[in-house]
Amino acid sequence: MARALITGGSGYFGTLLRDRLMARGVLVRVFDRVDADDRPAGVEFQRGDIGDAAAVAMACAGCEVVYHCVAQVPLAKDRRQFQAVNVGGTARMLAAAHEAGVLKVIYVSSSAVFGIPRKNPVTEETVPSPGEAYGRAKLAGEQLCHEAVARGLDVTIIRPRTIMGHGRLGIFQILFEWIRGGDNVPVLGAGDNRYQFVHADDLAEACLLAAARPGATTYNCGTDRFGTMRAVLEALCRHAGTGSQVKSVPMAPAVWAMQATSALGLSPLGPYHAMMYGRSMYFDVSKARTELGWQPKFSNEEMFVESYEWYLAHREAILRRHDASHHRSAVRQGVLGLVRRVL
């Protein structure tokens, strides 16, 4: 029976991918620094750090496919860890996978490699131009993948748009908490920037399809049903029925304030959030549809509603949780708590 390794398999997307693989009868090994409290008994767990080459080599041994999901995410705001984990860790994983004779590596990258795109839609041919430390680190990881391909390793790069879906928290937990309480939600300027998300289930399906397709390549993944930032937030407010409304705030001073409070450690938002919240960003996903037969099932509005309802159903347990990954945890609002009161 085939065995797959998921690096970062205790994180938000890693746990979802784990369950999808198990449902298909794949033997799953998780490599992470912490064990997830919902890990099924049939999933092998190897505790280790992506910075430990020997541990990474042990994790790759005997695996046919590696899904490289471990990453230091923008919420962490630690530039040294962006390099250590997203670049150095990727280099160690690729070397170990090559040495172990892994047949396929799926590298989960990020749309942050494109920064603020000069034009939309963004395609696989668009030249990356990251605008902050996280995006630069993820692009460096992609470059390492290309070098590994030149040495004979089969690596496919998957670039997701911002991930949503049941269980997705992080900064979205703040949004859900505001709407639950009937507080207003800001957009920058008119909020007419077109912004695409991707449901974690759809992303997992793309990863599984890509793993089954030989040959190194890159796919951009996002929903094919999306509109403006204002539209998706207004749809969620209508669904919630708590009285929350979407309010415009001036873009330039808001971006400056987001950047300043992030730099001072007063806000959970990172540089990427300040850079992109008021900008348009969306992928052309025709390559994934054509070559993989992939079809996203969720629209922006559907995934926001599902994520919000899941949060309401699990809120009490979430607020008690303290040892999960950034995207599976509640977030301290910091200065955003003051913003909540004045909108």
C-alpha positions as CSV (number, residue, x, y, z in Angstrom):
1,M,0.0,0.0,0.0
2,A,1.2,3.5,-0.9
3,R,2.6,5.6,2.0
4,A,2.5,9.4,2.0
5,L,4.3,11.9,4.2
6,I,2.7,15.2,5.2
7,T,5.2,17.7,6.6
8,G,3.3,20.1,8.9
9,G,0.6,17.4,9.1
10,S,-0.7,18.7,12.4
11,G,-1.6,22.2,11.0
12,Y,-4.9,23.3,9.5
13,F,-4.4,22.2,5.9
14,G,-2.2,19.2,6.8
15,T,-4.9,17.6,9.0
16,L,-7.5,18.0,6.3
17,L,-5.2,16.5,3.7
18,R,-4.4,13.7,6.1
19,D,-8.1,12.8,6.4
20,R,-8.5,12.9,2.6
21,L,-5.6,10.6,2.0
22,M,-6.8,8.1,4.7
23,A,-10.3,8.0,3.1
24,R,-8.5,6.8,-0.1
25,G,-6.7,4.0,1.7
26,V,-3.3,5.7,1.7
27,L,-1.0,5.0,4.6
28,V,-0.2,8.4,6.1
29,R,2.8,9.6,8.1
30,V,2.7,13.0,9.8
31,F,5.9,14.9,10.5
32,D,5.5,17.9,12.8
33,R,6.7,19.4,16.1
34,V,3.3,18.8,17.8
35,D,0.8,16.1,17.5
36,A,-2.8,17.0,16.6
37,D,-5.4,16.1,19.2
38,D,-7.7,14.7,16.4
39,R,-5.1,12.4,14.7
40,P,-6.6,9.1,13.9
41,A,-5.0,6.0,15.5
42,G,-4.1,4.7,12.0
43,V,-1.9,7.7,11.2
44,E,1.7,7.4,12.0
45,F,3.2,10.4,13.8
46,Q,6.9,11.3,13.8
47,R,7.7,14.3,16.0
48,G,10.5,16.4,14.6
49,D,11.6,19.8,13.4
50,I,12.0,20.7,9.8
51,G,15.4,22.2,10.8
52,D,16.7,18.7,11.8
53,A,18.1,17.0,8.6
54,A,18.3,13.6,10.2
55,A,14.7,13.7,11.4
56,V,13.5,14.9,7.9
57,A,15.4,12.0,6.3
58,M,13.8,9.5,8.7
59,A,10.4,11.0,7.9
60,C,10.9,10.6,4.1
61,A,12.2,7.1,4.3
62,G,9.8,4.6,2.7
63,C,7.4,7.2,1.3
64,E,6.2,7.4,-2.3
65,V,4.7,10.9,-2.1
66,V,5.6,13.9,0.1
67,Y,3.2,16.7,0.6
68,H,5.3,19.6,1.9
69,C,2.8,21.7,3.9
70,V,5.0,22.9,6.8
71,A,5.5,26.7,6.7
72,Q,6.1,29.7,8.9
73,V,2.9,31.7,8.1
74,P,2.5,35.5,7.8
75,L,0.8,35.7,11.2
76,A,4.2,34.7,12.8
77,K,5.9,37.8,11.4
78,D,9.3,36.3,12.1
79,R,11.6,37.0,9.1
80,R,14.4,34.7,10.4
81,Q,11.9,31.8,10.8
82,F,10.6,32.6,7.3
83,Q,14.1,31.8,6.0
84,A,14.8,28.9,8.4
85,V,11.5,27.1,7.9
86,N,10.2,28.1,4.5
87,V,13.6,28.1,2.7
88,G,16.0,26.0,4.8
89,G,13.3,23.5,5.7
90,T,12.3,23.1,2.1
91,A,15.9,22.5,1.1
92,R,16.2,19.7,3.7
93,M,13.0,18.1,2.7
94,L,13.9,18.1,-1.0
95,A,17.3,16.6,-0.4
96,A,15.8,13.9,1.9
97,A,13.1,13.1,-0.6
98,H,15.6,12.7,-3.4
99,E,17.8,10.5,-1.3
100,A,14.9,8.3,-0.2
101,G,13.7,7.8,-3.8
102,V,10.4,9.6,-3.3
103,L,8.4,9.4,-6.5
104,K,6.5,12.7,-6.2
105,V,6.7,15.9,-4.1
106,I,3.9,18.3,-3.8
107,Y,5.1,21.7,-2.6
108,V,2.3,23.9,-1.2
109,S,3.4,27.4,-2.0
110,S,1.5,30.7,-1.8
111,S,0.0,33.4,-3.9
112,A,2.1,35.8,-1.9
113,V,4.9,35.1,-4.4
114,F,3.2,37.5,-6.7
115,G,2.9,40.4,-4.3
116,I,0.6,43.0,-5.8
117,P,0.1,41.8,-9.4
118,R,0.5,44.2,-12.2
119,K,-2.6,42.7,-13.9
120,N,-5.2,40.1,-13.2
121,P,-5.9,37.3,-13.7
122,V,-2.6,35.9,-12.6
123,T,-1.5,32.8,-14.5
124,E,1.3,30.3,-14.1
125,E,3.3,32.3,-16.6
126,T,3.0,35.5,-14.6
127,V,6.5,36.5,-13.3
128,P,6.5,36.3,-9.4
129,S,7.3,39.6,-7.6
130,P,6.8,39.2,-3.9
131,G,6.4,42.4,-1.8
132,E,7.3,41.2,1.7
133,A,9.4,38.7,3.6
134,Y,6.9,35.8,3.6
135,G,6.3,35.9,-0.1
136,R,10.1,36.1,-0.8
137,A,10.7,33.0,1.4
138,K,8.0,31.0,-0.4
139,L,9.4,32.0,-3.8
140,A,12.8,30.9,-2.7
141,G,11.2,27.6,-1.8
142,E,9.8,27.4,-5.3
143,Q,13.3,28.1,-6.7
144,L,14.7,25.2,-4.7
145,C,12.0,23.0,-6.1
146,H,13.1,23.9,-9.7
147,E,16.7,23.0,-8.8
148,A,15.5,19.7,-7.3
149,V,13.7,19.0,-10.6
150,A,16.9,19.6,-12.5
151,R,18.5,16.9,-10.3
152,G,15.8,14.4,-11.2
153,L,13.2,14.8,-8.5
154,D,9.5,15.1,-9.6
155,V,8.1,18.1,-7.9
156,T,4.8,19.9,-8.5
157,I,4.2,23.3,-7.1
158,I,0.6,24.2,-6.0
159,R,-0.1,27.9,-5.4
160,P,-3.3,28.5,-3.4
161,R,-5.2,31.7,-3.1
162,T,-6.2,32.6,0.5
163,I,-7.5,29.4,2.1
164,M,-10.9,29.1,3.7
165,G,-13.1,26.3,4.9
166,H,-14.4,24.6,8.0
167,G,-11.8,25.0,10.8
168,R,-9.9,27.8,9.2
169,L,-9.2,30.4,11.9
170,G,-6.3,32.7,12.3
171,I,-7.3,36.3,11.3
172,F,-10.7,34.9,10.1
173,Q,-11.6,34.1,13.7
174,I,-11.4,37.8,14.4
175,L,-13.8,38.5,11.5
176,F,-16.2,35.8,12.7
177,E,-16.1,37.1,16.3
178,W,-16.9,40.6,15.2
179,I,-19.9,39.5,13.1
180,R,-21.1,37.1,15.8
181,G,-21.3,40.2,18.1
182,G,-23.0,42.4,15.5
183,D,-20.0,44.7,15.0
184,N,-19.2,46.4,11.7
185,V,-16.6,45.1,9.4
186,P,-14.1,47.4,7.5
187,V,-13.2,47.4,3.8
188,L,-10.5,49.6,2.3
189,G,-12.0,52.3,0.1
190,A,-15.1,51.1,-1.7
191,G,-14.2,47.5,-1.2
192,D,-14.6,46.9,-4.9
193,N,-11.3,45.0,-5.2
194,R,-11.9,41.5,-6.7
195,Y,-10.5,38.9,-4.3
196,Q,-10.5,35.2,-4.8
197,F,-10.3,32.5,-2.1
198,V,-10.0,28.7,-2.3
199,H,-11.7,26.2,-0.1
200,A,-9.3,23.8,1.7
201,D,-11.3,20.8,0.4
202,D,-10.8,22.0,-3.2
203,L,-7.1,22.7,-2.5
204,A,-6.7,19.2,-1.1
205,E,-8.3,17.7,-4.2
206,A,-5.9,19.6,-6.4
207,C,-3.0,18.3,-4.4
208,L,-4.2,14.7,-4.7
209,L,-4.8,15.0,-8.4
210,A,-1.4,16.6,-8.9
211,A,0.3,13.8,-6.9
212,A,-1.1,11.2,-9.3
213,R,0.1,13.1,-12.4
214,P,3.8,12.4,-13.3
215,G,5.9,15.4,-14.4
216,A,7.1,18.5,-12.7
217,T,4.9,21.6,-13.2
218,T,3.0,24.4,-11.4
219,Y,-0.7,25.0,-10.8
220,N,-2.5,28.1,-9.5
221,C,-5.7,27.2,-7.5
222,G,-8.6,29.3,-6.5
223,T,-12.4,29.3,-6.8
224,D,-14.0,30.2,-10.1
225,R,-16.9,31.9,-8.4
226,F,-15.9,35.1,-6.7
227,G,-16.5,38.8,-6.7
228,T,-15.4,41.8,-4.6
229,M,-14.2,41.9,-1.0
230,R,-17.3,44.0,-0.1
231,A,-19.6,41.5,-1.8
232,V,-18.3,38.4,0.1
233,L,-18.4,40.2,3.5
234,E,-21.8,41.7,2.9
235,A,-23.1,38.2,2.0
236,L,-21.7,36.8,5.3
237,C,-23.2,39.7,7.3
238,R,-26.6,39.0,5.7
239,H,-26.3,35.3,6.4
240,A,-25.4,35.9,10.1
241,G,-28.2,38.4,10.6
242,T,-26.6,39.9,13.7
243,G,-26.7,43.5,12.4
244,S,-23.1,43.7,11.2
245,Q,-22.5,46.0,8.3
246,V,-19.6,46.5,5.9
247,K,-18.1,50.0,6.4
248,S,-15.6,51.8,4.1
249,V,-12.5,53.3,5.6
250,P,-10.0,55.5,3.6
251,M,-7.4,53.2,2.1
252,A,-4.1,55.1,2.3
253,P,-4.3,56.0,6.1
254,A,-5.7,52.5,6.9
255,V,-2.8,50.8,5.1
256,W,-0.3,53.0,6.9
257,A,-1.9,52.3,10.3
258,M,-2.0,48.5,9.5
259,Q,1.7,48.6,8.6
260,A,2.7,50.6,11.7
261,T,0.7,48.7,14.3
262,S,2.0,45.4,12.8
263,A,5.6,46.5,12.9
264,L,5.1,47.6,16.6
265,G,3.6,44.3,17.5
266,L,0.2,45.9,18.3
267,S,-1.8,44.0,15.7
268,P,-2.0,40.4,14.7
269,L,-1.9,41.4,11.0
270,G,1.2,41.0,9.0
271,P,2.7,43.0,6.1
272,Y,1.0,40.8,3.5
273,H,-2.4,41.6,5.0
274,A,-1.8,45.3,4.9
275,M,-0.5,45.1,1.4
276,M,-3.3,43.0,-0.1
277,Y,-6.6,43.5,1.8
278,G,-7.6,46.4,-0.5
279,R,-6.1,45.1,-3.7
280,S,-7.5,42.8,-6.4
281,M,-5.9,39.4,-6.8
282,Y,-7.2,36.4,-8.6
283,F,-5.9,33.4,-10.5
284,D,-6.8,31.9,-13.9
285,V,-7.3,28.3,-12.9
286,S,-7.7,26.9,-16.4
287,K,-4.4,24.9,-16.3
288,A,-5.5,22.9,-13.3
289,R,-8.9,22.3,-14.7
290,T,-7.5,21.2,-18.1
291,E,-4.6,19.1,-17.0
292,L,-5.9,17.7,-13.7
293,G,-9.6,17.6,-14.3
294,W,-9.9,19.8,-11.2
295,Q,-13.1,21.7,-10.6
296,P,-13.5,23.9,-7.5
297,K,-16.8,23.2,-5.7
298,F,-17.1,26.2,-3.4
299,S,-17.7,29.9,-4.2
300,N,-16.3,32.7,-2.1
301,E,-19.7,33.2,-0.4
302,E,-20.3,29.4,0.2
303,M,-16.9,28.9,1.9
304,F,-17.3,32.0,4.1
305,V,-20.7,30.9,5.3
306,E,-19.5,27.4,6.0
307,S,-16.4,28.6,7.9
308,Y,-18.5,31.0,10.0
309,E,-21.1,28.3,10.9
310,W,-18.3,25.9,11.8
311,Y,-16.8,28.6,14.1
312,L,-20.1,29.1,15.9
313,A,-20.5,25.4,16.5
314,H,-17.0,25.0,17.9
315,R,-16.3,28.4,19.4
316,E,-16.1,27.4,23.0
317,A,-13.5,24.7,22.4
318,I,-11.6,27.0,20.1
319,L,-11.3,29.7,22.8
320,R,-9.9,27.1,25.2
321,R,-7.3,25.8,22.8
322,H,-3.8,27.1,23.2
323,D,-1.4,24.7,21.5
324,A,-2.6,24.4,17.9
325,S,-1.1,26.0,14.8
326,H,-1.8,29.6,13.9
327,H,-4.6,28.7,11.4
328,R,-6.3,26.4,13.9
329,S,-6.3,28.9,16.8
330,A,-8.0,32.0,18.1
331,V,-6.0,35.2,17.6
332,R,-5.4,38.0,20.1
333,Q,-7.0,41.1,18.5
334,G,-4.6,43.7,19.9
335,V,-5.3,47.2,18.5
336,L,-8.0,45.7,16.3
337,G,-10.2,45.5,19.4
338,L,-10.2,49.3,19.5
339,V,-11.1,49.4,15.8
340,R,-14.0,47.2,16.5
341,R,-15.5,49.7,18.9
342,V,-15.2,52.8,16.6
343,L,-16.5,51.4,13.2
